[in-house]
């Protein structure tokens, strides 16, 4: 037919099915040459559909489908089409799926309010009569959450009024469909999963899609756990593909400004990450932080019940998605921010992590990660009060002594890190917290007595020799604090260890020979955040390392670099000579 752009095509059903894919249609640019839609005379649509259902006239049916798909529809055209289609709802069964799909492909959110209202009514009436079109309809609605590639970014991450109204119209239909057809809730989850943008898609596409998923939480809170699982699985994937080293290297690149001019895009580039995936992650995390504030501060006041429920949902996702993913440094700040809302949440989170550490049925790598989260949170969070800091240290010290007691009966103790990885992890966490937060622990005499009662000297001189295994940066800073306040004498042990450095050679499960330096790795998830937008939210509740030997000017400089950038594997300290 002449109305089909791109030349003559086969009019068989199979060829139409191939051309009418919803996803293909979404990401295909609109044809620049569309003809004006002319609807067949009144009642002709019903006759065409009935004739096709009776297998009498396929050509007119296929021509009608192509006409709807390829024509330029004005408001009055779509109104007429919906009016006739509504009269045919009773016969729109699975045999007429192509006709239904052609109507669902229409970008109805771009039309006038009256047309949008009529379209919404048509979808609801259609699915009320034929719920087997539910998946097709849900998919078409979810596709509306994916912006066209040429659409401009939102200013400051806030949708404009036009986009906002479009999304409200789509969510209105989704909510009504779930109320009418409960099974469509599961279809919605499946569609959201299958259509989530690939990690290398534009930041704006991720932002718009995430915005709409978060909107679903407002009217479907019962599936919040499933939606959070989806969101954080994708955020972790972005995090893994945006290593801190790559981000810093990209940010430090010097661009050639010779042929650049001052324009609007350059003026707004100051808050944009040069690393594309990092920029996407930054935008998404910023929206998550704002969503947490909206839920926890409903009507502008802190709502404890809402916050407690939110914490429980996020904790499940953290346990299943975030904690098992090793060495990520951006997504964990969601829990950091959530803990800052109330000390009770921070205490509950620390207790959750500590139970992980103490549970022998949990894999060692997860126990190591859990204690690293504890150490990093207690060291970096300005909202962690002194009693919580001291309680964490006491629990760790008690566990260390209990573990050492189980080893005393052995004639020869193996200091292989693979055997005692949890023990060494807890020791490193203890040393790290003391070296980082010692200023808060020596203000009063009773606080110094508390540190003395931890009996750190016995830990340092243990036959398990934790100073040999822990990160040198942590050992050096802990040793300096311990000597200054006469908590333990570490330098003799450190000197002995430096003269007895021997690699460990072993075979893995596959029989490969590996060589290890027997040094515990340093994974501290709350090291300084390098994402620009998200950092603005975290900065007021974050502690940077300040050495006792530095003056006030040095302290300010430390806030900017935190020593971490000087030592890529250092957890925030610099070595002392």
N, C-alpha and C positions, 0 to 999 in steps of 0.2 A: 504493500500500500504506500501511497505517497506520503502518508503522515509519519512513516518510520524513517528516522534519519539514518544515514550510513548506507544507503543503497538498498537494493532488494534483498530480502531474507526469506528463508524457508519458514513457512507458517505452521509447521508441525508443532504439536504440544511439547515435545522434548526440547525443541529449540527455544521456545518461549521460557520454559523452566530454567534453561541455562542463562538466559539473558535477564531474568527477573529476580535473581538472587538479591535479597535485601541488603546483605553486607556489601556486595559488589556495587549495588545502586548507591549506597551511602557514600562510598569513597570515589565514585566516578563523577567527574565534573559535569555540570549541566550542559547539555548540548546548546550551542549558541543559536541554533536555528530550530526553534520550536513553533509548530503551527498552532493556530487558535483552535481550542477544543469546541466541537459542535456536537451536542448531544442528539442522538436520534430522537425522533418525535415521540411524544408522550406514549407510555406503555410499551415502547419498542424494546427497552432494556429487559423488561419482564419476558417479552416474546423471545428475544435472543437467548436469554438464560434457559427458559423452558425448552426451547428447541434444541439447545445443546445438551441439556439433561436427558432429553429423549433420544439423543444421538442422531438427530436429524440434520443439524446445520452447525458444523464446527467452524467453518470459515468466518461467519459473522461474529461468533463468540470470540475467536482469537483476534479478529480485527478490533472488536470493542475493547479487549484487554490492552492491546497495543495503543489504541487511541487514548485510553485513560493514562497509560504510562508515559507516553511521549508528547502529549499535547500540553499547551500552555493553558492552565486552568485559572480563570478569574473567579472572583467571589461568587458571581451569579451562576457560573458554570458548575462549580463544586456544589453549590446549594441545590441546583437541579439534579445533579448526579446523586447526591445523598438522599434527596427526596424519593427518587425512583428506586434506589437501592434499598431504602428502608421498607418500601412496599413489597420487596422481594425477599425479605429476611427469612421467611419460612422455607424457601427453597435453596438457600445458600449453604448447602451441605458440602461435604468433602469433595464432591465431584466438581464443584465450582471454586475450588481453592485458588486458582489463578486470578479469578475476578476479585476475590476477597483480598488477595495479596496485592493486586494492583491498587486497590483503594487504600490499603494500609501503607503503601509506599508514598502516598501523597504527603508532602510536607505541610500538613494542616496547621501546624503551630504558627505558620507565617501569615495566616489569613486573618480576617476581621473577627471580632469577638463573637458575632452572631454565627458565623460559619464554624468557628471553633466549637461553640456550644452544640451546634447540630452534629458536628463530627463526633464529639464525645458521646452524645446520645446514641448515635449509630453504632459505635463500638460496643457500648454497654448492652444495647438491645441484641446485637449480633451474637455476643458471647453468652448472653442469657439463654438464647435459643440454641446455640451450637457451641458448646464449650470446647469442642475439639479444635477450634480455631484459637484457643487461648495462647498456646506457645507462639504461634505466628504473631498474634497481637502484642504479646509481652515483648517479643524480640523487637518489633517495630517501635515500641515505646522506648525501650532501652537505647536503641540507636539514636534517639533524639538527644541523648546525653552526650553524644560525640559531636563536637563542633566541626564545621567545615574548616579545612586547612587554612583557608585565606582569612578566617575571622581574626580580628585583632585581640591581643591579650587584654585581660581585665586590668583596669587601673587599681593598683594596690590590692589586687586579689579580690575585689568586690565586683560582683556581676552587675551589668547595667540593667536598667529597668526593663528594657525590651527582652533581654535574655531571661531575666527573672520571671517575667510573666509567662514566657514560653514554658519554662520548667514547672511553674505552678500548674499550668494546664495539663501537662503530662502526668505529674504526680497525682493530680485529682483523679484522672482516669485509672491509674494504677491502684490507688487506694480503693476506688469503687469496685474494680475487678476482683481484688482480693476479698472484699466483703461479700461479693456475689458468688465467686468461685474460689473457695479456700485453697484448692490445689494450685492456683496460680501463684501463690506465695513461694512455693518450691520452684515453680517455673521462673519466677523473678530472680531467685538466687542463682539458678543455673545460667540465666541470661547475663546477669551481672558478672559472673565469673568468666564466662566464655568471651565476653566482649570487652573485658578490661584492657585498656590500651597497653601495647607492648612497651617495654621500658625505654626504648629509643624514640618513641613517639614524642611529639612536641610537649613542652611543659604545660602549655595552655590546655591541651587535650586531657592531660592527667588532672589538671586543676578542675576543669569543668566536670569531668566524670566523678572525681572524688567529691566535689561539692554536692552533686546530685545523690550520691550514695549516702552522704551524711544527712541530706534532706529526708531520706526514707526513714531515718531513725526517729524523726519527729512523729510520724503517724504509724510506724511499725516497730515500736521499741522491743517487742517480743523476739525479733530476729537480730537484735543488736549484736549478740555474740557471734553469729554467723557473718555479719557484715564486718565486724572488727577483725575476724579471722582473715577474711578476704583482703581487707585494706592492709593489714600489717604483713601479710605474706608478700604483697606487692611492694610495700615499703622496704622490707628486708631485702628483697631482690634488688631494688634500687641501691640500697646501702652497700650491699656486697659488690656492686659494680661501680661504686664511687669510693675507692680507698682513699684514706686521708692523704697519703703520699701523692697520689695522682692529683687530688684537688689542690694541694699546696703548690705543686709544681706548675699546674695550669694557672693558678692565681698569680704566681710570681713571674709569669712570662711577660716580657716587655713587647707591647704591640708597636707596630710601625704606624705612627700617626701622621706621616707625611701627606697622605692624600685624604685624610679624614677631616670632616667639617663638624662644627658644633651644630647639632640638630637635636630634636626631641628624643630620638633613640639613644643618643650618647648621654643626654642628661639623665636618663632613667637607668643607665647601665651600671651605676654605682652600686645598686643593690642586687645586681644579677651576677650569679656565679659564672665564671668562664667555662667551667666543666659542665657540660649540658645535663648529664644525669644528676650531678650534684645540685644543679639549679632546680630540676624537677623535684628532687627529694626535699630541698629547702622549702619550696612552695607548698608541697603536700604536708610536711611537718608543721608548717606555720598554720595551716588550716586545721590540723588536728589539735594544736594548742588552743586555738580559738574555740573549737568545738567543745573542748574540755571546760573552758571557762563558761561557755553558754549553758552547759548542762549543770555545772556545779554552782553557778550563780544565776539561777533562774530569777527573773524579775529584779536583777541587780543585787540580790542578797544571797549569801552563802546558804546552800541547801544541803544539809548533811545527809539526808536520806538518798537524795539523787547522787551525791558524790560517792557515798558508800556503795551504791549499786553499780556505778560506773567503775569504781575500783575493782569490784569483783569480776566484772566482765573483762576489763583490761588485764587483770592478773591471769586469767585463764589463757588469754592470747599470749601474754608474755611467757608463760610456762610452756606453751606448745610451739610457739613460733620464734620468739626472740631469744630466750635463754639457750636453746639448743644451737643457735647460729653463732659460731665463734668469731670473735674479733670484728664486731661491727661497732661503730662509734657515733651513730646519729639517731637511729630509731630508739635506742634505750632511753634517750632523754625525755621521751613521753612519760615514762614511769618517774623519772626525776622530777619533772614538772608536776605530775599528779601528787607526788609525795609532799611537795611544797605547800599544798593547799591546807593541810592540817597535820600536826605532829602525830596524831593517831594513825594516819595513813602511812607515814614514814616508818613508824614503829611496827605496824602490821607487816609492811613489806620486808623490813629487816628480819622479822621473826619467820616469815615465809622462806626467805633465803637461807636463814640459819638452819631451819628444819631440813632443807635440801642438803646442806653441808653435812649434817649429822646423820643422815640416813644412808646406811651402808648399801641399801638396795638401789640407790641412784648411781648411775655410771660416774666414774671418777672425773671424767672431763666435765660433766655437768656440775659436779660438786666444786670443782676448781673454778668454773665460771661463776657459780653462785657466790662463793666467798670473794671473788674479784669484784662482783657487783656491790657486795657489802662494803668492802674497803673503799671503793671508789665513791660510793654514795656518802659514807660517813666523812670521808676526807674532803669532798668537794662541795657538799651541801651546806650553805650557811644557815639553813633552817633546822638542821639537826642540833638539838639542844645538848648541853653538857652532860646531863644525866643519861641521855641515850648514847652519847659517845663513850662514856665510862662503862655503861652497861655492856656495850658491844665488846670493848676491850676485855672486860672481866670474863665474859662468856668464852671468848677465844682463848684466853690464858687458861681457864679451867679445862677446856677441851684438850689443849696442848699437853698439859700435865697428865691428864687421864690417858692420853695416847702414849706418852713417854713411859708411863707406869706399865703399860702392857708390853713394852719392849725391854724392860729392865731384866726380865728373867732369861733373855736370850744371851747365850755366851758370846756370839758375834753378831753385831748388828750391820745389816746391809744398808748402805746409804744411797742405794740406787733410787733415783727420783721416780722411776716407774712404779716402784713398790709403795713409796710413801708420799705420793704426789699430793694427796689431800692434806697431810700433815704439813708438808712444806708450803702449801698454798695458804693455810691458816697462819703459819708463822710469818710468811711474807706480808699477809694482810695486816697482822698485828704490828710488824715493824713499820709498814707503810703509813698506817694511821697515826702512830706515835710520832713519826718523823714529820708528818704533814700537819698535824693538829697540836703539836706539843705546846704551842703558845697558850692554847686554851686549857692546858693541863698543868700549868705551873704558876698560875696567877695567885693561888692561895696555898698555904702550907699543907692543908688537908688534901689538896689535889696532888701535890708532890708525894705525900705519903701514900696516896692511892697508887701512883706509879711504882713506888718502891715496893708496895705489897704485891704487885704483879709478879715479883721474883723473876725479872727478866734475865738476870745473870744465870740462873739455872737453865733457862731455855737456850741461851747463847752457848753455854758450855756442854750442852747435851751431846751424847755420843752420836746422835743423829746429825749433828753439825748443820743446823739450818743456814748459818751464814755462808756455808760453802755452796749452797744450792740457790739461795735467793738472788735476785737481780743485784749486780754490783752497785747500781745507783741507789737503790733502797738501802743496802747494807751500809754504804758510806754515810748517808745522811742519818740513818738510825744510830750508827756508832758515834757520830758527832754529838747528837742529842743525849745519848746514854752517858757519854763521858762528861758533858757539861753539867748534867744534873746527877751524876754518880749513880746511875741506875744499873749499869753493867759495864764491864770492861771488854770491849770487842776487838781491839786492835791486835792483841796477841793472837787471837783466833784467826783474824783476817790475814795476818802475816804468815801464820802457819799454813793456811789454805792456799795462799799465793805461791808457796814453795812446793805445794803438792797438787798441782793441777794435772790430772790425767784424764784423757777421754775415755768414755765407756763404749765398748764395742759389743754389739749384740745382734741377734737375728730377729727379724720380725716374723709375723705369722706366715708370710709367704716364702720365708727362707732367705730373704735378702739381708746382707750384712750392712748394718748401719753404725755410724759413729756419732756419739752424743757428747756434748761438753758438760752434761749433767747440771745445766743451769735452768731454773724454772723460767718459763716465758712470762712476759709482762703484758697482761691483758687487763686494762683498766678502762671500762666502757665510758666513764664520765670524764675522760680527759678533755681539754678545752675544745669546744664546738667550733667548727670552722665554717658552718653555713651562716650566711650573712643575716637573713631575715630571722631565722630561728634563734640565732644568738642574741638578738635584741630582747627576746622573752626570757631566755635563760640567764643572761648576764646579771640581773639584780639579785638572784638567789644563788649565785655561784661564787666559790672561793678559789682564788689563785694562790699558788705557792709563793710564800715570802720567806726568804732565808733570814735567820737571826743576824747574820753578819752584814746585811745590806741596809743602807740608809733609806730614807723616805723616797728619794728620787729613784733609787734602784728598785724600790718596791713598786713604784708606778710603772716603771719599765717592765717589771715582771708580770704585771697584769696584762700587758700587751702580748708578751711572748711566752710567759709561764715556763721558760726553760725547755719546754717540750720540743720546740722547733730546733733547738740546738742538739738534741739527742733523740733521734727518731725512735729508738726503742726504750727511751727513758720514760717512766711514769710521772713526769712532772718535776724531776729533780735534776740537778747537775752534779757531776762528780766533784768531790773536794780533794785537793792535793794534800 
